[in-house]
């Protein structure tokens, strides 16, 4: 078969095969380039020409592994060459760059019309870049454990209806109506409402006083 030499990415890459195989590989080059531009500096995209395993790398975008155009195929590529039944897609497997950085990889085999693997498109995501970001986001959304069950505030305005429902719920937990609560329980209930931020609502003291059957002055006294 005839061999074709092309200059790609700063090096000569010999390849061999039929015109239809070469057409498929050239189309795959477009995909490799587009993926590389979509994830600059984050995901290495490598197109292997498996027809020439000794010089299989035909294109490499976002070079994170230090390999070059014309370098040989990986072990996975060699397995594809030797076994046409090898899975077409190996997705999200753990990998590692030569300098030790962890990577998440996906390898996509490309077959010709005869059913032979002629190329592979490989994506190697540098997860070492994302790990600190993941930790930062986890810390950003974390809340104090002791406050999760009793939020200090809500970001929406509280209405009188919601306040009434809160008081009635607290009273119902004690098996009576709000006005029938003992004095000490009313005091504890008012303090709880104060701690939960209900007194920031307009006319909250008046609403609580009406519900408990006490004066507003008593409500403020209980809240101290």
ChimeraX attribute file (.defattr): number of C-alpha atoms within 10 A of each C-alpha:
attribute: neighborCount
match mode: 1-to-1
recipient: residues
	/A:1	7
	/A:2	7
	/A:3	11
	/A:4	12
	/A:5	11
	/A:6	12
	/A:7	11
	/A:8	13
	/A:9	14
	/A:10	9
	/A:11	14
	/A:12	15
	/A:13	21
	/A:14	19
	/A:15	22
	/A:16	17
	/A:17	14
	/A:18	11
	/A:19	9
	/A:20	11
	/A:21	21
	/A:22	18
	/A:23	11
	/A:24	15
	/A:25	25
	/A:26	14
	/A:27	10
	/A:28	19
	/A:29	19
	/A:30	12
	/A:31	15
	/A:32	22
	/A:33	17
	/A:34	13
	/A:35	17
	/A:36	21
	/A:37	14
	/A:38	11
	/A:39	14
	/A:40	13
	/A:41	15
	/A:42	18
	/A:43	24
	/A:44	23
	/A:45	29
	/A:46	27
	/A:47	26
	/A:48	31
	/A:49	30
	/A:50	27
	/A:51	18
	/A:52	22
	/A:53	20
	/A:54	15
	/A:55	20
	/A:56	25
	/A:57	26
	/A:58	29
	/A:59	25
	/A:60	26
	/A:61	21
	/A:62	19
	/A:63	18
	/A:64	19
	/A:65	16
	/A:66	10
	/A:67	13
	/A:68	17
	/A:69	21
	/A:70	23
	/A:71	15
	/A:72	20
	/A:73	20
	/A:74	13
	/A:75	9
	/A:76	12
	/A:77	25
	/A:78	14
	/A:79	13
	/A:80	21
	/A:81	21
	/A:82	11
	/A:83	12
	/A:84	14
	/A:85	12
	/A:86	15
	/A:87	11
	/A:88	15
	/A:89	14
	/A:90	14
	/A:91	13
	/A:92	14
	/A:93	11
	/A:94	13
	/A:95	17
	/A:96	16
	/A:97	15
	/A:98	11
	/A:99	9
	/A:100	10
	/A:101	14
	/A:102	18
	/A:103	21
	/A:104	18
	/A:105	21
	/A:106	18
	/A:107	22
	/A:108	16
	/A:109	22
	/A:110	22
	/A:111	17
	/A:112	15
	/A:113	8
	/A:114	7
	/A:115	10
	/A:116	19
	/A:117	24
	/A:118	24
	/A:119	29
	/A:120	26
	/A:121	24
	/A:122	23
	/A:123	24
	/A:124	26
	/A:125	25
	/A:126	22
	/A:127	20
	/A:128	14
	/A:129	14
	/A:130	12
	/A:131	12
	/A:132	11
	/A:133	12
	/A:134	12
	/A:135	10
	/A:136	12
	/A:137	11
	/A:138	11
	/A:139	10
	/A:140	9
	/A:141	7
	/A:142	10
	/A:143	11
	/A:144	8
	/A:145	8
	/A:146	8
	/A:147	9
	/A:148	10
	/A:149	8
	/A:150	11
	/A:151	13
	/A:152	11
	/A:153	13
	/A:154	10
	/A:155	5
	/A:156	6
	/A:157	11
	/A:158	17
	/A:159	14
	/A:160	16
	/A:161	9
	/A:162	12
	/A:163	19
	/A:164	17
	/A:165	12
	/A:166	14
	/A:167	20
	/A:168	18
	/A:169	14
	/A:170	17
	/A:171	20
	/A:172	13
	/A:173	9
	/A:174	12
	/A:175	11
	/A:176	13
	/A:177	16
	/A:178	23
	/A:179	16
	/A:180	13
	/A:181	18
	/A:182	10
	/A:183	13
	/A:184	10
	/A:185	14
	/A:186	20
	/A:187	19
	/A:188	13
	/A:189	21
	/A:190	26
	/A:191	20
	/A:192	15
	/A:193	19
	/A:194	18
	/A:195	15
	/A:196	15
	/A:197	15
	/A:198	26
	/A:199	19
	/A:200	13
	/A:201	13
	/A:202	13
	/A:203	12
	/A:204	20
	/A:205	22
	/A:206	15
	/A:207	18
	/A:208	24
	/A:209	18
	/A:210	15
	/A:211	16
	/A:212	21
	/A:213	15
	/A:214	15
	/A:215	14
	/A:216	16
	/A:217	12
	/A:218	14
	/A:219	23
	/A:220	16
	/A:221	12
	/A:222	17
	/A:223	18
	/A:224	9
